[in-house]
């Protein structure tokens, strides 16, 4: 059986980098979702 080590606390700089990365990922996902949404609306409008 192995003993697990306690997690190493992150510095403020590391936390800021992770937050920026998470924010960027969320914005990219949101942009893709909006693009798909607008694409379906445009496809529906053009098919009529």
Sine and cosine of phi, psi and omega as CSV:
sin_phi,cos_phi,sin_psi,cos_psi,sin_omega,cos_omega
0.00,0.00,0.71,-0.70,0.00,-1.00
-0.98,-0.19,0.51,-0.86,0.07,-1.00
-0.99,-0.11,0.69,-0.73,0.00,-1.00
-1.00,0.04,0.60,-0.80,0.02,-1.00
-0.99,0.10,0.55,-0.84,0.08,-1.00
-0.92,0.39,0.53,-0.85,-0.03,-1.00
-0.90,0.43,0.58,-0.81,0.02,-1.00
-0.98,0.19,0.79,-0.61,0.00,-1.00
-0.90,0.43,0.61,-0.79,-0.01,-1.00
-1.00,0.06,0.52,-0.85,0.07,-1.00
-0.98,0.19,0.25,-0.97,0.02,-1.00
-0.87,0.49,-0.58,0.81,0.01,-1.00
-0.91,0.41,-0.68,0.74,0.01,-1.00
-0.91,0.42,-0.62,0.78,0.03,-1.00
-0.90,0.43,-0.67,0.74,0.01,-1.00
-0.89,0.46,-0.65,0.76,0.01,-1.00
-0.90,0.43,-0.68,0.74,0.01,-1.00
-0.91,0.42,-0.65,0.76,0.03,-1.00
-0.90,0.44,-0.68,0.73,0.01,-1.00
-0.89,0.46,-0.66,0.75,0.01,-1.00
-0.91,0.41,-0.68,0.73,0.02,-1.00
-0.90,0.43,-0.65,0.76,0.02,-1.00
-0.89,0.45,-0.70,0.72,0.01,-1.00
-0.88,0.47,-0.70,0.71,0.01,-1.00
-0.88,0.47,-0.68,0.73,0.01,-1.00
-0.90,0.43,-0.65,0.76,0.02,-1.00
-0.91,0.40,-0.63,0.77,0.03,-1.00
-0.90,0.44,-0.70,0.72,0.02,-1.00
-0.89,0.45,-0.65,0.76,0.02,-1.00
-0.91,0.42,-0.66,0.75,0.02,-1.00
-0.90,0.45,-0.65,0.76,0.03,-1.00
-0.90,0.43,-0.68,0.73,0.01,-1.00
-0.89,0.46,-0.69,0.73,0.02,-1.00
-0.91,0.42,-0.65,0.76,0.01,-1.00
-0.89,0.46,-0.67,0.75,0.04,-1.00
-0.90,0.43,-0.69,0.73,0.01,-1.00
-0.87,0.50,-0.76,0.65,0.01,-1.00
-0.91,0.42,-0.60,0.80,0.03,-1.00
-0.88,0.47,-0.68,0.73,0.03,-1.00
-0.91,0.41,-0.64,0.77,0.04,-1.00
-0.90,0.45,-0.71,0.70,0.00,-1.00
-0.90,0.44,-0.66,0.76,0.01,-1.00
-0.89,0.46,-0.67,0.74,0.02,-1.00
-0.91,0.41,-0.66,0.75,-0.02,-1.00
-0.92,0.38,-0.62,0.78,-0.03,-1.00
-0.97,0.24,-0.41,0.91,-0.04,-1.00
-0.99,0.15,-0.18,0.98,-0.01,-1.00
-1.00,0.02,0.00,0.00,0.00,0.00
